[in-house]
Amino acid sequence: MKSSNNNKTLGAVIVCAGKGERTGLPYNKVLHVLGNKTVLERVLDTFCECGFSRIAVVASADDISRITEIVSEYVRNGVDTAVTLGGNTRAESVRNGLKACPCDIVAIHDGARPYATKELVLRTIESAKRYGSGVAAVRSVDTVKRRTADGKVQSLPRNELFNMQTPQTFAYADIVSAYSGAPDTVTDDAEAFELWGGDTVLVDGEYTNIKITTPADLGFGVSASARIGAGYDVHRLVEGRKLILGGVEIPYERGLLGHSDADVLTHAIMDALLSAAGLPDIGVLFPDTDDKYLGIASAKLLADVVSRVKDCGYGIGNVSAVVIAERPKLAAHIPAIRAALAASLGIEVADVNVSATTAEGLGIVGNGEAIAVNAACVLTERTDR
Ligand code: MG
């Protein structure tokens, strides 16, 4: 009787034994940090959601202790993991990984592809259960040509071409047999499978499922994870208060009323940052019912917000704000405001811009009773730790 597909044990081999010299990093690219996690942790996070009973990570001798440290966190989370030493070629590394990962269906994945989604991994598993293989691939977008041995360039029919990705998922026994006879020159698992006589079944891959290879690919992660934030604030202008905007005191006969120094510009920027990071707003974090914040310089609160945003793993890309005030005229103060905000935010002045406008005499801002600010920011994931 045929055993149910649902009883098949799932294993994964994550290949991390390369040097990754083309990225220009002084360390293995799988150890590169995107946001608050390494490339390898992002891969493991996705794979741990896919129902694998065992995950074997293949590492080079140089990285095995650091990779073992990372993988041990997942052991604590109850996932059965192993770290095994790679070989001189990808084929040799995969063979070692397969030995460390006995199962019924095995997904082989490049450790440097952190953007593969859970859905993609599951599609390859489903295909392997049904047809014996499931290999992620996308249609070739670029025209591909080949140069023959005599130096002539030949065109290849683009509509027949696919770019292979991983995961590449197979019945375990088949891919083990395939690799036992495969030459060390195979560049992907499907090639070993095909040489053995297997029929590769292609599964729709994802164009975002890039293999981090060049320095430009490291930037891909940053832009793909950028987050936008919006903030707004308004404060009433009253006699007998200082006017503080962006941490700078602006000479004027009135100032903004509030529990803190009422720096409406800094408040709007803080809310933009917190919103982008998915954190609660300043009304929640620094309630005006708490005397701790009575008269406090908002620049201090901004420093606190910046450290909270960084703790979430984000960097600040840029900040942009518009101050809406009938009076005073702000143009002459904007360079000082930008410099003060850049210092508090820990970014370049070029990445902080503030513009000023009026409300054309309309409403409480237009009649000079209040100043309002709209702010926006972009957060990027940190790549510096
Ligand atoms: Mg406020």
Boltz pocket constraint, residues with backbone or C-beta under 6 A from the ligand:
constraints:
  - pocket:
      binder: B
      contacts: [[A, 233], [A, 234], [A, 235], [A, 258], [A, 262], [A, 263], [A, 264], [A, 267]]
      max_distance: 6.0
